[in-house]
Amino acid sequence: MPFAAMCLAVVVSLAACGDVKQAGPAKACTKEYEKCMLPSGVLGVCNPVDCAEGQPAPCLVCRSQH
């Protein structure tokens, strides 16, 4: 039975991992309101901003949540 219990533990662990893409906050903003990491290490949110002249949309900046 120890082998069966170990197999069950592995299956449950892998199922809890979820999607690898969602492992952590983004280093560069690509979508509005996704989680991002500021250079200081603080968690932030990607907020839309006005684009600079000649800059393609969407224009996003990572800002602190607090």
C-alpha positions as CSV (number, residue, x, y, z in Angstrom):
1,M,0.0,0.0,0.0
2,P,2.8,2.6,0.5
3,F,3.3,2.7,-3.3
4,A,-0.3,3.4,-3.9
5,A,-0.3,6.2,-1.3
6,M,2.8,7.7,-2.8
7,C,1.2,7.7,-6.3
8,L,-1.9,9.3,-4.9
9,A,0.2,12.0,-3.2
10,V,2.0,12.7,-6.5
11,V,-1.2,13.0,-8.5
12,V,-2.8,15.4,-5.9
13,S,0.4,17.5,-5.8
14,L,0.5,17.8,-9.6
15,A,-3.2,18.7,-9.8
16,A,-2.7,21.5,-7.2
17,C,0.1,23.1,-9.3
18,G,-2.2,24.7,-11.8
19,D,-1.0,26.4,-15.0
20,V,2.7,27.1,-15.2
21,K,2.1,30.5,-16.9
22,Q,0.5,31.8,-13.7
23,A,3.5,31.0,-11.5
24,G,4.1,34.6,-10.5
25,P,3.6,38.3,-11.4
26,A,4.7,39.5,-14.8
27,K,8.0,41.4,-15.2
28,A,6.6,43.4,-18.1
29,C,3.0,44.4,-18.5
30,T,1.2,42.8,-21.5
31,K,-2.4,42.9,-20.3
32,E,-4.5,45.4,-18.4
33,Y,-4.9,44.8,-14.6
34,E,-2.6,41.7,-14.5
35,K,-0.3,41.4,-11.6
36,C,3.2,42.7,-12.1
37,M,6.4,43.2,-10.1
38,L,7.9,46.6,-9.5
39,P,11.7,47.0,-9.6
40,S,11.6,47.4,-5.8
41,G,10.1,44.0,-5.5
42,V,6.6,45.3,-4.5
43,L,3.6,43.6,-6.2
44,G,1.8,45.9,-8.6
45,V,-1.0,46.0,-11.2
46,C,-0.6,46.8,-14.9
47,N,-2.6,50.0,-15.5
48,P,-3.4,51.6,-18.8
49,V,-1.9,55.0,-19.5
50,D,-1.8,57.4,-22.4
51,C,0.6,56.3,-25.1
52,A,3.5,58.5,-26.0
53,E,3.6,59.8,-29.5
54,G,4.5,57.0,-31.9
55,Q,4.1,54.3,-29.2
56,P,1.8,51.5,-30.2
57,A,-1.2,50.7,-28.0
58,P,-1.8,49.3,-25.5
59,C,0.4,51.3,-23.2
60,L,0.6,49.9,-19.7
61,V,2.6,50.7,-16.6
62,C,3.1,48.7,-13.4
63,R,1.9,50.6,-10.4
64,S,1.8,49.7,-6.7
65,Q,-1.5,48.3,-5.5
66,H,-1.4,50.4,-2.3
